[in-house]
Amino acid sequence: MMKDNAKAMVLASFAADALALGAHWIYDTDQIAATFKRVETFQKPGANSYHSTKNAGEITHYGDQMLVLLESLAACRGFDLKHFAAQWQTQQQHYTGYVDHATRSTLNNFKDGKTPESAGSESTDLGGAARMAPLAYTYRSTCDELVNTARIQTAMTHNHILVTDSAAFFGAVVFRILRGESPVAAIEATTAMQFNREPFQTWVKNGIESRNSDTIAAVKRFGQMCEIGAAFPGVIHLVARYEDNLQKALIENVMAGGDSAARGMITGMLLGAFQGFAAIPESWLTELAAREKIISLLAEIDL
């Protein structure tokens, strides 16, 4: 059961990213509704999108980097920072998708001779932590390794304490969920036992207390942008409000605009770990362009 939910967790994280692709970084929620109606299926980005080179069913630059992490984990049968860093840099050499500020800064630091441990940007964006689902799969039986590797992989590109701490937080939460705890209970326990400090207490409190609020209103109140101070409570809201409905959580996330891809990847990971494959619409799996590759790589990790 745990292994099946762990696989669902990874595929739900990729599917969340793919679902966000078409409307990603559109902040005007009325524009999203007018252009895409209700985003229940994968959409091709518009010509003026940050992802105009992509097609429906493909993934954003966040998802592409998550796939590189998964490939590295499969090749090494575990996390090897040097291997991941080398594979990540190789991907970026010929990448035709969007290259964000954190990636550009990290690449420049590598060119300046910095090591994988020191090359990370100072970005406060959730995106670095958002690609952690493959680590949660690989280290689903060892919480310390999951939390530690989540920090390290995040810091390679987003070397800011709030982002690396957030990766550790969500790693501890998903470990609990895979053992049968409900997402909200896991969030509350992780906060009380490991993150009983600011800003995490306030982010969690505000996110959970917003569970009865309309999602568009809640995300706008927290902030639609990439920064961790906005995105973290947005994720908590989505998980708390839609704890038993992954599909609705990820649709409403996209309709709320802004950096829906990063929010969705973490939300998909947590709710996928809890709800399993039955919660993921079949079309989100069959139309996910990287599906077979993802499944094959997960199998390699378990060899």
ABEGO torsion letter per residue (X at the ends): XAAAAAAAAAAAAAAAAAAAAAABGBABAAAAAAAAEBBABBBBBBAABAAAABBBGBBBAAAAAAAAAAAAAAAAGEBBAAAAAAAAAAAAAABABBBBAAAAAAAAAAAAGBBAAAABBABABAAAAAAAAAAAAAAAABAAAAAAAAAAAAAAABBBAAAAAAAAAAAAAAAAAAAGBBAAAAAAAAAAAAABBOAAAAAAAAAAAAAABBAAAAAAAAEABABAAAAAAAAAAAAAAAAABAAAAAAAAAAAEEBAAAAAAAAAAAAAAAAEAAABBAAAAAABAAAAAAAAAAAAAAX
